Amino acid sequence: MSSWKGPLGLVKKVHRALKGVPWAKRALYALEGGVLRVLEGAIGFRTPPTDYPAFRLALLLGRFEPETMAHVRQVLKRGDVAVDVGAHVGYYTRLFSELVGPEGLVVAVEPDPQNLSFLRRNLRGSQVRLFPVAVGR
């Protein structure tokens, strides 16, 4: 996992500090859960509640691995073929689909049943071929 700077780094530090205080931990999780659900509804992208809240927030705000996202935007073009091995819930798969357009093809490989469930929901209406298998051990 990449290191987060700025607001996301602060969220992670506060979360770590408060998780040792029982009442604060419960309040923090309730607040995070509510904020994350609202963002998911607004964006139309679901994340597993079992994933770390700061990670989920980074995905929802499009702030996860910004350097990689910028590189993908430069390299991938309409009509290309992209393969997302370990597609998780579709963060990159959605971007790939947008960039290659209907002329292209995106292959998403995800073996985890929970992630696959979120991936299917996040990709409704897009031209992606899903494979619920593992590529390695």
C-alpha angles and dihedrals in degrees: 000000000000122000114256124220132194121014094354092052089051092050090052093049094047091047091051092048095048100043090081092060108077099210092041091048092054092046092047093051092048092050093045091047092052095046093046093049091051092049092047091053093048095047098037093231122118126206129193112261087221091067118094109274096232089051091050090049091051090052093048094048093045090241099120112113096346093180091056091046091052091049092049090051090054097046107036116075138180112289094022126129117236129186121202108195110192092017093182104188098338107271093140095026091063092049091048090050092050092049099045092043125196090313092062137061132234121195114196120193118192125155101184110097094212093049090044090055091054091042092055091050093046093052102048110145096013127115100246129135111219124206116190095205140104118246093206139009 
